[in-house]
Amino acid sequence: MLKTVIGSWPIFYADDEREAIRQSINDQVEAGVELVSDGQTRNYMVEYFARLIDGFSCQGCPIEFCNKDCGTGPEIKDAIRHDVVFDDVVIEDLEYAVEISPVPVKGIITGPTTLVNCSKLSTREYSSLFDEELFLDLSKALVRIAKDMLDVGVQGIQIDEPFLSVGSPTHLAKLSLEYMAKHIPSEISLHVCGDVSKEIQDTITDDERSIFDIIMGFRGVDNVSFSVLGYPQNKQCLARYIGSVPPKKIMVGCIRTDDERVESVKEVYELLRYASWALGEENVIAAPDCGMKILSREIARKKLAVMCEAARKLEQEKEDERKRISSFY
């Protein structure tokens, strides 16, 4: 069972510069994580990418805006130029992370739906924040950044779309994410936190459907990540694949990232065991519910260590079971 993170880590580049990246990776590896991030130490997830794209303005964005007050920060002030991105610094961070990490590093990108929903539109280049051309232009710019990430050796691209759980237009999410998945030459993961069990008006079909079912139908996405421990109603969604094979692997959020309480190994183990039973162990990836930046570093390390210990316990149990079965033949 692969053990990974969602992205952010509670260390800031402004405090430690390159050392922040090294410490972020060391913390993850020491906990037992097998696919790490660079910690996204420079900024919060929206400003992190809005600053890279020509057409956005982030002047006046407080650093905490993306974590606390979405909608008051970046402005789309001109047409998005997908042929020009200013990602040198972010790519240099990733290149350094790949160089020093003893395990693979993933590339992480904030997705079009979340970038748009956290921004204000102040140009007539687009008719509204729901303009398909805006989503396509933004997707093309993000594809360029993803390819730059792959060029420095990251293993796979994860697209973060927390706004998909609040009912954003699904046809625009499908349009942009499937475009990105088609044009990024790597494995694609999609992270969506929040309650995905609730039903919304699906603007693809005009039917009432659960967010979970809509996301599971996106083409080209290999893995999807959902918060399960913090949103226990999402656990019920996993049961839909009992007796069948899910169309994607599921990164099961099994430690909370909004609570400083450190889970027990038993608590995490039981959730991962249920997910493995419902989905098949080969279709389960262990992960936190979301990024861990708002936690203290000490608590984040303890939580990750618990997650990895629980996953290893389940792996050992499955291996012992296979050995017992094989002994009969």
N, C-alpha and C positions, 0 to 999 in steps of 0.2 A: 504494500500500500504506500503510494507516494505521499510524502509529507511536505507541505509547502506553506507559504504565507500568502496573504493577499497583496501586501505592498508596503505601506508606510511603517516606519519604526520610530520610537520616541527618542531620537537623537537629531539635533539640528546642525546643518552645515555651517550656519553662521557662528556657532560656538566652537566647532572643532575642525572645520574645513574637511580636507580629504580623510582625516582621521575618523570623521563621523561615518563615512562609508565603510571603512575598515571595521570599526566597532560594530556597526549594524550587521555586517556579514558574519563577524565572529560570534555575535550573540545568537544569531539564527543557527549557525552550524553547530555550535556547542550544545544547543538545545536538541539537535537531531534532525533539523530540517534538511531536506535533500534537494530542493529547488528553491533558491533564495531570491530576494530582491536586493537592490542597492540601498534600500531603506527610504527612498524618496525623501532625502534629508533636506533638500533645498527649500521646499515650499509645500503648501497644500495642493491637493490634486487638480483643482481647476486652474488656478493661476499658474501652476507648474507648466501646463500645456498652452494655455491662452497666450502666454508670453512668447511662445515659439512660432506663432502663426501670424502672418501678415494679414491685416484686416481687423485684428483685435487691438484694443488698448486696455492696459491694466493700470494706468495712472491713478493713484489714489486708493488702490486696493490695499486694505490692511491685511497683514499676513494671516490673521485668523478668519478672514471673510469666508473662505471656502468651507471652513469647518463649522461656522456658526450662523452665517447670514447670507445664504445663497441668494443671488438676485441683485445685490448691491455693488458688485465688483466690476468684472470685465465688461467692456462695451464692444459691440461689433460696429465699427465706425466706417468700414469700407468693405468692398467685395473681398472675400477670402481668396488669397492667391495660393493655390496649391502647388505652384511651381517654385515657391520660395518659402523656406522655413529657416528659423534661426535656432537650430537645435544643437549647435556645437558644444555648448557647456554640458547639456544633458547627456549627449553621446560620449563626451570625454569621461563623465562620471561612470557611465555604464562600461566603457572600455576598461577603466581602472578596476571596476568591480569584477569583471570577467577575469582580468589578469591576476587578481589576488585571491579569488574565491576557490576553495578546493572542491566545490560542487557547482553544478550549473546555475546560471543566473537567468531569470526571466526578464523580458522586456514588458513594461507596463505602460499603458496609454489610457488617459481619460477619454471616454467615448463621446461621440457627437451629441447624443441626446442630453447627457449631463452638462457638457460645455454650453450648449445652447440654453438649457433651462436655468443656468446660473449666470446668464449674461443679459445685457440690455441691448436692444437694437436701436442704433441711431444713424442709420444710413437708408437711402432709398434703393440701394442695390438689390434689396430683398423685400418682398411684399410684407412679410411678417416673420416672427420666429418659427413659424410652421411652414416656411417656404421650402419645397423639396430641393431647390437649387442650393440653398444655404447648407442643407444637410449633405448634399453630394459634394459641394466644394470643400466642406470641412472634412468629410471622409477622405477625399483625395489628399489633403494636406497631412492627415494623420497616417495614411498609408506611406507617404514619403518618409515620415519620422520613423515608422515601424521598420521600413527597409534599412534605414540608417542604423537602427538598433541591431538588426540581424547582421549587418556588415561587420559589427565589432564583436560578434560571437555570442549574443544572447540565445537562449534555448526557448523558442516559442514566444508568442505575444499574447498578453492578457489585456483585454479591453474592460475598463471599469465603467459600469453604467448604473449607479445607484438610483438614478431617477426613473428607471424602468419600473420600479416598485411603487411609484406614486401615480401611475396612470397616464404617462406621457403618450402621445399618439403612436400607436403600435406600427402603423404603416411606415412612418418615418424611421422608427428604430429598425424595422426590418430592412428597409431600403438601404440605410447607411451601414448597418452591421454586415449584411450579406455582401455589399460592395467591398467592404474592407476585407472580409474573409476570403473573397474571390481573388483579391489583388495582393494580399500579403502571403508570401511563399513560406509559410510555416504553420505549425499547429496553433490553433486559435482557442483561447479560453475567454469566457465572458463572466464577469463578476457582477452580481446584482444582490445588494443587501436589502433588508426590509421584508415585509410580508408579501410573499409571492403567491399565497394560497387564495387571496381574494379575487373576486371576479370583477372585471372591468369591461367597458365597451371596446371590443377589439375593432379598431378602425381598418383592419385588413378585411374582415368578414362581416362586420356590423353585428356580430353576435356577442353575447355575454360569455366571456371565457376567463379562466384563471390566468393570472400573469405567468405562473409556472408553465402552463400548457402552451401559451404563446411563445415563450422563450425557448422551450424545448423543440419548437418547430422551426427555429431559425436555421437556414441552410449554411453549411460551411463552418459552423462553430463546433469544435471538437469536445470541449469541456465547459461546463457551466458551474458557477459557484453561488451557493445560497447560504444565508444565515439560518441555521437550524436550531442551535442551542438557545440563542436569544429570541427566536421566533418559533416556538414549539409547534405552532399551527402549520409551519412548512414541512414538518416531519410527516404529516399525513400525505403530502404530495408524493413522497418517495414510495408510498405503498401502491401507487398506481402501476408500478412496474413489477410487482410481485408475480412471478411466473412468466415474465417476458424479459426482453432485453431493452434497456433504455437506449434511445438514439444517440446519447452523449454520455460521457463520463461525468460524474457529479462530484464537485468539490464540496464536501459536507462541512459546513461551518460548525465546529464542535467545541470551540471556546469563545466566550463572550469577550467583546472588545470595548464594551460600554460600561463595564463593571470591574472594579478592582478585586473582587473576590476571586481567589484562585480555585478553579474547579478541582475536584478529586479525580484521580486516575480512573476510578470506578465509574464515575458519571460520564466521562468522555468515552471510555471503553464501551459502555452499554449503548451509547448513541451510535458509535461507529459499527458495533456488532449488528445493531438493527439495520443500519444502512446497507451493510454488506449482505445481510439476509434478504433485504427487499430488492436490492439492485444487482447483486452479484459482487463478490469482493473485487473482481477485476475492474469494476466500474466505479469504485469509490476512491476518492483522494481526500486525505485529511488536511483541513485548513482551518484557520480562525474564521469567525463570522465576518470580519471586515479588517481594514487596516488597524494598526495598533498604536498609532501616534499619540492618541489622547491618554493612554495609560502611562504609568511611571515605567521607567526602563526595568527596574527590578521586578515589578509585577509582570510585565510583558515576557521577560525571560522565564519566569516561573510557569506562566500559562503555557508557553510554547513547549517547555520541557514536559509538562503534564500531557499535552496533546501527543507528543512523539512517543512518550512511554506507553500511553494507551494504545496507540497504533501498533507499536512493536509487540505489545502483549497479545493483541488480536492476531497479528501475523504469526506469532509463535503458536498460538492456539490452533490456527488453521493448518500450520505445517505439521503439528503433532497429530491432528485429525487425519491428514493425508497419509502420514506414516502408518497409523493404525489400520486404515482401510487397505493400504497396499500390503500389509502383513498377512492379510487373509488370502492373498493370491500367490 
